[in-house]
Amino acid sequence: FQSFQNVGEEKNFVFLSKKIQPSSFLETAPLFDGLKKELAWNKFSGPTFTESYCWPPVARGYDVVVISHQGNDPLLYIPPVLTLLQLEGDYQASPNMSGVSLILCPGWKKAQLVFDLLQTYRKGCRCLHPMLIILGQNKEAASQVEIRCCEVVVTTPYNLLRLLEHDTWLLCRLCHLVLDEIEVLFSDTTEQVFTILDCYKKATAQARGNPPHQIIAVGTQWNKHITHLIKEFMNDPYIVITVIEEAAIFGNVQQVVQSCMNSSRTTELLKILDFTQRNLQKVLVCTDSVTEVEMIHKALKSNSIVSLRKHKESKCNAKCVLERWRKMHSSGTPAVLVLADDSLQPMGITDATCVIHFSFPSPGAFRQRLQCLTDNFCTVIKDSSVDQEHAKAKSVILLPENSSCCSPGILQYLKHAEAEIPEELHDSTARMLESEENEKFSRPLCASLKTFGICRNRTACPDRHQINLSIDMAQNIADEMIETPERVIILPLLIVHATNYFGRIVKRQKDQYTVLAEEMNDYFKVPGHRISVNTVEKSVLYGLCEGAICHRVQVVETPVKDEENVSEVTVKYIDEGRTSQVNSDQLLHLPEKFQSLPPQAVEIIVCRVKPIDNEVEWNPKVTAHINHKIKGKLHHAKVVHTLGKTVWVDPMVRVTSLPTIKMWINEYSIRSEILSTGLGTDNPEHIAEIQKLCRQMPVLDHAENFEHFTKEDTAGLEEASNPQDTAIEEKSAGSCNTSATPPSGKPSHHDVVQRKEAEDSTVHQQKSCHPQIKWFEDNVTVTLKVQILRAADSKCEFSKEKVVFSAYSEGRLYVADLDLYQSIIAEKSTCVIKDTQAVILLVKEKKGAWYKLLKNKNVHLSFDFEHWEESEEERPFTVG
């Protein structure tokens, strides 16, 4: 065992389980010459401090565990592993018998990065053929994988298990197993990783001859499962830790948090010292001020406790104080050393057995204080980081009540170290985290939260996770753009990823932007109308011609001009959503008549689908497939939620005409297309999470804007839907009518409508529940499917512009009072009760399409896409 540190330079701390001679220079590193040249050619600046210690044992074929701030960098292991493969390849009798290295990464994105690095550095190797394996959940995908003439396989735990279900041959050839970002692998895929390790262990036991076997684990944090990895699967590994806090966990430093009154910290200190004095421990009491050092020293002296002190204002020499402290302990006289944080580095203490944090430490001070315990870190591999039998060192934090100095990072570390956390620290840290979240209030709304309904790491995420009306509602979608939320036409123009796009909502008849675009194109065809602007201003609208098409663009960034007075400016295409850089001389004066129409670009998010394997980003294969499939093509969709200029849709389908029979059919659903790739899976909580986010909207000074907050009634949105791929279908029978008033106390516009309707309704309606209804139409009739189980005492009253349906189901009254968009023939309309639904047939007074059923929006109503068919005259817009 060796513990080495360069005092004052945290990056040069290293904790080793066995002595290693570091290789600090590339010229002397244990790598083959071709790889050294390739590293130098790519301007590699290492080896870093951590690499200088981990490269030698890896290159010699030993099992290695590396924990470092650099632990997510693949260059910790790639160069020495390539060197090993090169040396082994020189002695292989046959290429078909060569061993394989397997690199397990926590996700497809990291696997792609590792693969790209292997592709870069393979140039310095002979006959190196890396392979990246990312499989979908489709069963046939694994059967199509052939691993031939391949020395390095890069994949993820889920993908490897799918491959092993088809063929375990890979493990029989496996010589080097690398676990990249081990703490992420063990936290997110514990079961999968240990399943792979068990299979690997069995395969190595059955291997013929004596092939090399090596396991390398690298990461940024120690994980409790690493202990099991070392005991069960590794052979006396080299352990290299260059992070003091993680070394303390491995070294079994006992972390104790003692809550107390601020005025009683000294009393608590004396209680702790009473125990340590009886056990003759080498105790340090650390604080952040000179005043407290003097106060503690005086209190100890008055209680007959021998103590020494050192701070920046004391005259005594640091070396003399340290020698006196150690001599007193060696002679059996317990003595306490009281230190200010500014004296820790000069003292260079490493042999303390107990550090008491009299003042709550900052993260930097905490690391410095822990370094004082390094000589007493335990090197016995334990089953638990809180195994008291092997604990030689202790760290005690005195936590005053109502402490405002607590660091969320310290709390996170204490949880990581499996310390018992007092409730006071939880509460204090929660307040700090809330404060940090409030500081993000001007940041964009988290993209992951919008796209999937969840953000995996809100603490590390730079964006906000709450509604900011001044940003999210700065621009709203015009009501006329979504006249019928259950049935809109969407033109996606910019594909951000598989489920997030920017584009336009296109109206069926007399689309305003279509008219505007034609007028702009005609206007700018005249050469005299193409007037370049002299001075480009930020946020101003300009015209931009690209071939025969003219766009409205807004300048978002104006850099310094070049010598020819032309600059490259960043513009946003306000009717498409994309941004681009263009020369300032390309921007044209845009007449006022072309500026009156609001920006048409909206953000579109397809709901209820997410990446497989708990990935946080879509695989580029899925995005490329969807981009090719949908870009620039009209789609039909149901809007399930809106926020500002963002719409969530479910489903979103491509509808195709069959001219011979004058019908429209659903060509595909985007959600189904994503699922068919095998790289997407169901996300049933998505819509509910978005609605929950919007219900938690902060009121504060923005209450006056609440009435414009959402296109849907908040109360009604609490009903969770479960649409199918090509039909909007509500599973629940309905929801009870309740009035929803925003937190501000001000009723929204929709609330006013609801209250007015309530005044005109019966008492029974106010106490009833509203059933879920699906509808579709043809030129003559409208069909309503009322979702209600075993209806009893049903009534259906028809009038010229109104239908009132009521029935009891399972002891509850359901009522639907519907004000129709157009008139019907009441005496010819009918209602038929079935086991799971009531089917209402309305006969139109005038033939033709309605496009919407009711005069006012109703969240319990949805269009039935399964019965979507239109006449030849009503076909969707053509593109172009």
TIKOLTI-397225 format. One line per 8 residues: their letters; for each residue x, y, z of C-alpha. Coordinates in steps of 0.1 Angstrom, whole numbers, plus 5000, padded with zeros to 4 digits. Layout:
REM residues N
a	X:Y:Z  ...
***
This chain:
REM residues 880
fqsfqnvg	5000:5000:5000  5011:5035:4992  4995:5069:4998  5011:5098:4981  5002:5135:4979  5017:5167:4968  5005:5191:4995  4985:5220:4982
eeknfvfl	4977:5204:4949  4945:5184:4950  4950:5170:4915  4982:5153:4927  4966:5133:4954  4967:5096:4948  4956:5066:4968  4971:5032:4958
skkiqpss	4963:4997:4969  4998:4986:4956  5028:5005:4947  5030:5018:4911  5059:5036:4894  5042:5063:4874  5050:5070:4838  5047:5108:4836
fletaplf	5060:5113:4800  5046:5100:4767  5081:5090:4756  5086:5066:4785  5049:5054:4787  5043:5017:4784  5028:5020:4749  5040:5007:4716
dglkkela	5058:5032:4694  5031:5034:4666  5005:5044:4692  5028:5070:4707  5032:5086:4673  4995:5086:4667  4988:5103:4701  5014:5129:4694
wnkfsgpt	5000:5135:4659  4966:5141:4675  4982:5166:4699  4977:5145:4729  4990:5165:4759  4992:5136:4784  4997:5115:4802  4977:5132:4829
ftesycwp	4985:5125:4866  4959:5097:4867  4970:5082:4834  5006:5081:4846  4995:5057:4874  4968:5036:4857  4985:5030:4823  5014:5008:4837
pvargydv	4992:4981:4854  4967:4981:4825  4994:4977:4799  5009:4948:4819  4976:4930:4819  4966:4934:4855  4930:4940:4868  4927:4977:4876
vvishqgn	4901:4999:4893  4905:5037:4886  4885:5064:4903  4893:5099:4892  4877:5132:4882  4889:5121:4848  4872:5088:4851  4848:5094:4822
dpllyipp	4877:5098:4798  4882:5067:4776  4919:5076:4772  4924:5063:4807  4923:5028:4792  4923:5029:4754  4961:5034:4748  4973:5006:4772
vltllqle	4945:4982:4760  4955:4988:4724  4991:4981:4734  4981:4948:4750  4961:4938:4719  4990:4946:4697  5014:4925:4717  4990:4896:4719
gdyqaspn	4983:4898:4682  5020:4894:4675  5019:4860:4692  4986:4846:4679  4990:4815:4657  4957:4822:4639  4936:4854:4635  4904:4833:4641
msgvslil	4917:4823:4676  4925:4859:4686  4910:4873:4718  4884:4901:4719  4883:4932:4741  4848:4942:4752  4841:4978:4763  4808:4983:4782
cpgwkkaq	4796:5019:4782  4766:5033:4800  4747:5045:4769  4748:5046:4731  4763:5082:4731  4793:5072:4752  4797:5040:4732  4798:5061:4700
lvfdllqt	4825:5083:4715  4847:5054:4725  4842:5038:4690  4852:5071:4673  4884:5072:4695  4893:5037:4686  4888:5045:4649  4912:5075:4654
yrkgcrcl	4940:5055:4672  4937:5023:4652  4959:5040:4626  4988:5035:4649  4980:4997:4653  4983:4968:4629  4951:4950:4620  4928:4966:4646
hpmliilg	4891:4963:4637  4868:4978:4663  4830:4972:4661  4801:4992:4676  4770:4972:4685  4738:4990:4692  4707:4968:4688  4671:4975:4690
qnkeaasq	4645:4954:4708  4636:4936:4675  4645:4900:4679  4660:4896:4644  4685:4924:4651  4708:4902:4672  4708:4874:4647  4722:4896:4620
veirccev	4753:4906:4640  4785:4888:4629  4817:4894:4649  4845:4884:4626  4880:4897:4624  4871:4920:4653  4895:4928:4682  4874:4953:4701
vvttpynl	4836:4954:4706  4820:4985:4720  4784:4983:4733  4761:4988:4763  4749:4962:4789  4714:4960:4775  4727:4956:4739  4752:4929:4750
lrllehdt	4725:4909:4768  4703:4910:4737  4733:4898:4717  4741:4870:4742  4705:4857:4740  4713:4849:4704  4749:4837:4708  4773:4835:4738
wllcrlch	4803:4828:4716  4817:4863:4722  4823:4856:4759  4844:4825:4750  4869:4848:4732  4867:4876:4757  4901:4885:4771  4898:4921:4783
lvldeiev	4866:4935:4798  4864:4973:4803  4836:4988:4824  4834:5025:4814  4819:5049:4839  4815:5022:4864  4794:5042:4889  4768:5049:4862
lfsdtteq	4768:5012:4851  4763:5001:4886  4737:5027:4895  4716:5024:4863  4722:4988:4852  4733:4968:4883  4714:4936:4875  4725:4936:4838
vftildcy	4762:4942:4846  4764:4914:4872  4745:4891:4848  4773:4898:4822  4800:4893:4848  4785:4859:4859  4784:4848:4823  4820:4860:4817
kkataqar	4832:4841:4849  4816:4809:4837  4830:4813:4802  4865:4819:4815  4863:4788:4837  4855:4767:4806  4881:4784:4783  4907:4761:4767
gnpphqii	4944:4768:4773  4954:4797:4793  4942:4829:4775  4947:4862:4793  4918:4876:4813  4916:4912:4825  4889:4934:4840  4893:4972:4840
avgtqwnk	4869:4994:4858  4871:5032:4855  4848:5059:4869  4845:5092:4888  4829:5078:4920  4833:5048:4942  4803:5026:4942  4794:5000:4968
hithlike	4790:4973:4941  4827:4977:4932  4835:4958:4964  4816:4928:4951  4832:4932:4916  4867:4931:4932  4859:4901:4955  4841:4879:4931
fmndpyiv	4854:4887:4896  4889:4904:4898  4923:4890:4906  4941:4912:4932  4935:4944:4913  4955:4976:4914  4933:5003:4928  4941:5039:4918
itvieeaa	4920:5067:4933  4929:5103:4927  4898:5119:4944  4903:5123:4981  4865:5120:4989  4862:5087:4970  4894:5074:4986  4879:5082:5020
ifgnvqqv	4849:5060:5011  4871:5032:4999  4893:5037:5030  4862:5033:5052  4863:5067:5069  4833:5068:5092  4813:5099:5084  4792:5112:5113
vqscmnss	4768:5142:5113  4760:5155:5148  4732:5181:5149  4732:5206:5177  4723:5242:5187  4747:5268:5174  4753:5279:5210  4760:5243:5222
rttellki	4787:5233:5196  4814:5236:5222  4794:5213:5246  4790:5187:5218  4827:5190:5210  4836:5182:5246  4814:5151:5246  4831:5138:5214
ldftqrnl	4865:5146:5228  4857:5127:5260  4854:5095:5240  4884:5102:5218  4906:5110:5248  4898:5076:5263  4907:5059:5230  4939:5080:5226
qkvlvctd	4931:5092:5191  4949:5118:5172  4922:5145:5169  4921:5176:5147  4894:5202:5153  4890:5223:5121  4873:5256:5117  4872:5285:5093
svtevemi	4881:5314:5115  4909:5326:5138  4884:5337:5164  4869:5302:5167  4903:5286:5169  4911:5308:5199  4877:5302:5215  4880:5264:5211
hkalksns	4915:5264:5225  4904:5284:5255  4874:5261:5261  4895:5230:5260  4921:5244:5283  4893:5254:5309  4881:5217:5307  4916:5203:5314
ivslrkhk	4921:5190:5278  4955:5194:5264  4954:5213:5231  4976:5230:5206  4964:5256:5181  4976:5270:5148  4962:5297:5125  4977:5323:5102
eskcnakc	4980:5349:5129  4997:5327:5155  5035:5332:5159  5045:5296:5165  5061:5277:5137  5039:5251:5120  5066:5225:5121  5072:5229:5158
vlerwrkm	5034:5226:5166  5032:5194:5146  5063:5179:5163  5049:5187:5198  5015:5172:5189  5031:5139:5176  5055:5136:5206  5027:5140:5231
hssgtpav	5007:5112:5214  5038:5089:5211  5043:5094:5249  5007:5085:5257  4995:5120:5263  4963:5127:5244  4964:5162:5228  4939:5179:5205
lvladdsl	4952:5201:5176  4929:5230:5167  4935:5243:5132  4921:5270:5110  4915:5260:5074  4943:5283:5062  4969:5262:5082  4959:5228:5068
qpmgitda	4982:5229:5038  5013:5242:5055  5009:5216:5083  5008:5187:5058  4991:5163:5083  4982:5128:5070  4981:5107:5102  4951:5120:5122
tcvihfsf	4926:5095:5132  4897:5119:5138  4888:5152:5122  4860:5172:5138  4845:5199:5116  4836:5226:5141  4825:5249:5113  4805:5234:5084
pspgafrq	4831:5230:5056  4829:5242:5021  4836:5215:4995  4872:5226:4991  4878:5228:5029  4862:5194:5033  4886:5178:5009  4916:5194:5027
rlqcltdn	4904:5182:5061  4899:5146:5048  4935:5146:5035  4946:5147:5071  4933:5112:5076  4949:5094:5046  4975:5074:5066  4946:5057:5084
fctvikds	4925:5048:5054  4917:5011:5056  4929:4990:5027  4908:4959:5036  4881:4953:5010  4849:4955:5030  4813:4945:5022  4800:4979:5035
svdqehak	4815:5014:5036  4802:5017:5072  4818:4986:5085  4827:4998:5120  4850:4968:5127  4875:4980:5101  4870:5018:5105  4903:5034:5116
aksvillp	4894:5071:5108  4865:5092:5116  4851:5125:5103  4826:5143:5125  4805:5173:5113  4789:5195:5139  4757:5208:5122  4741:5238:5139
enssccsp	4703:5242:5136  4691:5266:5109  4725:5264:5093  4724:5284:5060  4759:5273:5050  4751:5237:5041  4763:5226:5007  4741:5203:4986
gilqylkh	4774:5188:4974  4783:5179:5009  4749:5163:5015  4752:5143:4983  4786:5131:4994  4774:5121:5028  4745:5101:5013  4771:5085:4989
aeaeipee	4792:5076:5020  4761:5060:5036  4762:5084:5066  4731:5089:5087  4717:5123:5077  4698:5144:5103  4665:5158:5091  4679:5193:5097
lhdstarm	4705:5188:5070  4678:5175:5046  4656:5205:5052  4685:5230:5049  4697:5215:5017  4662:5213:5002  4660:5250:5007  4693:5255:4990
leseenek	4683:5233:4960  4651:5253:4957  4671:5285:4957  4694:5271:4930  4664:5261:4909  4650:5296:4913  4682:5310:4900  4676:5291:4868
fsrplcas	4643:5310:4863  4655:5329:4833  4669:5298:4816  4650:5278:4789  4626:5251:4801  4644:5218:4803  4642:5200:4769  4642:5166:4785
lktfgicr	4613:5175:4807  4593:5187:4777  4602:5158:4755  4599:5129:4779  4582:5143:4810  4612:5138:4832  4647:5151:4838  4670:5125:4853
nrtacpdr	4694:5149:4871  4677:5182:4879  4706:5193:4902  4732:5191:4874  4708:5202:4846  4715:5239:4837  4679:5246:4827  4648:5253:4847
hqinlsid	4621:5228:4857  4592:5252:4864  4570:5274:4843  4581:5310:4837  4552:5328:4821  4574:5357:4808  4593:5332:4787  4570:5303:4781
maqniade	4540:5324:4773  4559:5353:4757  4543:5342:4724  4512:5321:4722  4497:5301:4693  4468:5321:4679  4434:5306:4686  4425:5304:4649
mietperv	4456:5281:4643  4440:5255:4666  4403:5258:4659  4398:5220:4665  4425:5207:4688  4414:5171:4682  4422:5175:4645  4450:5198:4632
iilplliv	4473:5196:4602  4510:5199:4610  4539:5206:4586  4572:5196:4603  4601:5215:4588  4630:5212:4613  4636:5178:4629  4654:5183:4662
hatnyfgr	4652:5147:4671  4628:5118:4667  4600:5133:4688  4608:5171:4687  4602:5192:4656  4596:5228:4645  4571:5236:4618  4537:5251:4611
ivkrqkdq	4501:5244:4619  4483:5246:4585  4447:5257:4582  4425:5237:4558  4410:5267:4541  4427:5300:4533  4458:5293:4552  4472:5328:4561
ytvlaeem	4509:5319:4557  4503:5303:4523  4487:5335:4511  4516:5356:4527  4543:5334:4511  4528:5337:4477  4526:5375:4481  4562:5377:4493
ndyfkvpg	4575:5356:4464  4556:5377:4439  4569:5409:4456  4606:5399:4456  4605:5387:4420  4606:5423:4411  4644:5433:4411  4636:5468:4423
hrisvntv	4620:5454:4455  4651:5436:4466  4665:5464:4487  4695:5454:4509  4698:5468:4543  4727:5490:4553  4726:5485:4591  4715:5452:4605
eksvlygl	4697:5455:4639  4691:5427:4664  4655:5414:4667  4644:5432:4635  4626:5413:4608  4641:5411:4573  4634:5392:4541  4658:5365:4528
cegaichr	4656:5349:4494  4668:5314:4489  4664:5305:4453  4627:5311:4444  4615:5310:4480  4614:5340:4502  4615:5338:4540  4609:5361:4570
vqvvetpv	4639:5360:4593  4648:5377:4626  4683:5386:4635  4693:5370:4668  4731:5379:4668  4751:5405:4650  4790:5400:4652  4816:5426:4642
kdeenvse	4818:5434:4605  4848:5425:4584  4870:5448:4562  4844:5449:4534  4817:5460:4559  4799:5426:4555  4793:5404:4586  4780:5369:4591
vtvkyide	4748:5373:4612  4727:5346:4629  4691:5347:4619  4660:5327:4628  4634:5317:4603  4604:5327:4622  4580:5306:4601  4601:5275:4602
grtsqvns	4619:5275:4636  4654:5269:4622  4684:5292:4627  4713:5298:4603  4742:5321:4596  4740:5343:4565  4759:5373:4552  4744:5406:4562
dqllhlpe	4742:5418:4525  4717:5390:4519  4691:5405:4542  4664:5425:4524  4641:5453:4536  4607:5436:4546  4577:5458:4540  4553:5463:4570
kfqslppq	4525:5444:4552  4546:5412:4554  4553:5417:4591  4518:5419:4605  4512:5381:4605  4527:5366:4638  4556:5341:4635  4541:5308:4624
aveiivcr	4567:5284:4637  4556:5262:4666  4575:5235:4685  4559:5201:4681  4564:5172:4706  4551:5137:4699  4540:5122:4732  4541:5087:4748
vkpidnev	4573:5074:4734  4609:5075:4746  4643:5058:4740  4648:5022:4751  4672:5011:4779  4666:5043:4799  4686:5063:4775  4682:5101:4778
ewnpkvta	4687:5109:4741  4674:5094:4709  4698:5073:4689  4707:5092:4656  4694:5062:4636  4658:5069:4649  4661:5106:4642  4675:5101:4607
hinhkikg	4646:5077:4600  4619:5101:4612  4636:5130:4595  4635:5112:4561  4599:5101:4567  4582:5133:4578  4601:5164:4569  4582:5187:4547
klhhakvv	4551:5164:4546  4516:5172:4560  4505:5152:4590  4473:5151:4610  4474:5152:4648  4455:5157:4680  4468:5185:4702  4467:5172:4738
htlgktvw	4484:5202:4754  4498:5236:4746  4522:5260:4763  4532:5292:4746  4543:5281:4711  4548:5245:4721  4522:5218:4712  4522:5183:4725
vdpmvrvt	4504:5159:4700  4492:5124:4703  4488:5108:4678  4505:5124:4648  4497:5105:4616  4504:5108:4578  4472:5105:4559  4472:5094:4523
slptikmw	4445:5097:4496  4430:5068:4477  4414:5087:4447  4397:5058:4432  4374:5052:4462  4376:5088:4474  4389:5079:4509  4418:5088:4531
ineysirs	4438:5062:4550  4464:5065:4578  4497:5057:4561  4517:5056:4593  4517:5069:4629  4550:5086:4640  4548:5069:4673  4544:5035:4656
eilstglg	4573:5043:4633  4596:5049:4662  4585:5018:4680  4591:4998:4648  4628:5007:4648  4632:4987:4681  4649:5018:4696  4618:5033:4712
tdnpehia	4594:5022:4739  4562:5033:4756  4562:5064:4778  4527:5063:4794  4534:5090:4820  4545:5117:4796  4513:5137:4791  4504:5135:4828
eiqklcrq	4538:5148:4838  4534:5178:4814  4500:5186:4828  4514:5183:4864  4542:5207:4854  4517:5233:4842  4495:5229:4873  4525:5238:4894
mpvldhae	4530:5271:4876  4544:5299:4898  4520:5327:4903  4540:5355:4918  4539:5387:4897  4526:5368:4866  4490:5362:4879  4475:5386:4855
nfehftke	4487:5365:4826  4472:5333:4838  4441:5336:4817  4462:5330:4786  4481:5301:4802  4468:5271:4784  4445:5261:4756  4429:5234:4778
dtagleea	4411:5236:4811  4436:5226:4838  4410:5206:4857  4400:5187:4826  4436:5179:4818  4439:5159:4850  4421:5131:4831  4449:5108:4818
snpqdtai	4444:5095:4784  4458:5064:4767  4455:5070:4730  4462:5042:4705  4486:5047:4676  4460:5058:4650  4429:5065:4671  4424:5087:4701
eeksagsc	4409:5065:4728  4402:5073:4764  4402:5043:4787  4385:5060:4817  4348:5063:4816  4349:5100:4824  4356:5126:4849  4335:5145:4874
ntsatpps	4327:5181:4867  4347:5204:4889  4355:5240:4887  4392:5249:4885  4404:5282:4897  4441:5292:4891  4463:5296:4922  4461:5334:4916
gkpshhdv	4425:5334:4924  4416:5349:4891  4394:5327:4868  4407:5319:4834  4387:5326:4803  4378:5289:4801  4365:5290:4837  4342:5319:4828
vqrkeaed	4328:5299:4800  4323:5268:4823  4306:5289:4850  4282:5304:4824  4274:5270:4812  4269:5258:4847  4244:5285:4854  4223:5273:4825
stvhqqks	4226:5236:4835  4205:5215:4859  4215:5206:4894  4220:5171:4883  4246:5182:4857  4266:5201:4883  4269:5169:4904  4275:5146:4875
chpqikwf	4305:5132:4857  4312:5138:4820  4318:5107:4799  4345:5104:4774  4333:5107:4738  4348:5099:4704  4333:5112:4672  4336:5110:4634
ednvtvtl	4315:5122:4605  4306:5118:4569  4287:5142:4546  4253:5132:4560  4258:5121:4596  4279:5126:4628  4285:5096:4650  4293:5099:4687
kvqilraa	4306:5070:4708  4299:5077:4744  4323:5055:4766  4301:5042:4794  4298:5007:4809  4264:4990:4813  4244:5022:4811  4211:5023:4830
dskcefsk	4182:5048:4830  4197:5064:4799  4181:5094:4782  4191:5112:4750  4173:5145:4741  4178:5160:4707  4171:5196:4696  4182:5215:4666
ekvvfsay	4216:5226:4680  4219:5206:4712  4222:5170:4724  4218:5161:4761  4228:5125:4770  4225:5111:4806  4228:5077:4821  4238:5059:4853
segrlyva	4268:5036:4854  4280:5017:4885  4260:5040:4907  4273:5073:4892  4254:5097:4870  4271:5107:4837  4258:5137:4817  4270:5152:4784
dldlyqsi	4254:5185:4775  4266:5193:4740  4261:5226:4721  4266:5215:4685  4287:5234:4659  4259:5232:4633  4223:5221:4631  4208:5186:4630
iaekstcv	4175:5170:4622  4164:5161:4657  4136:5137:4648  4159:5116:4626  4187:5113:4651  4190:5082:4673  4208:5067:4703  4216:5030:4708
ikdtqavi	4228:5017:4741  4255:4989:4740  4274:4971:4767  4305:4993:4768  4292:5025:4750  4263:5045:4737  4262:5052:4700  4245:5085:4690
llvkekkg	4238:5091:4654  4232:5128:4644  4216:5135:4610  4230:5168:4596  4205:5194:4585  4228:5204:4556  4252:5180:4540  4289:5187:4542
awykllkn	4319:5186:4566  4317:5201:4600  4354:5199:4610  4344:5204:4646  4315:5191:4667  4309:5217:4694  4308:5254:4696  4331:5254:4727
knvhlsfd	4361:5232:4734  4355:5201:4755  4385:5181:4769  4363:5150:4772  4358:5149:4734  4382:5135:4708  4382:5127:4672  4381:5090:4661
fehweese	4410:5087:4636  4400:5051:4628  4370:5064:4609  4388:5093:4591  4377:5096:4555  4372:5127:4534  4359:5136:4501  4380:5145:4471
eerpftvg	4373:5182:4476  4385:5182:4512  4419:5167:4507  4448:5182:4528  4471:5209:4515  4498:5199:4490  4533:5209:4498  4553:5232:4476
***
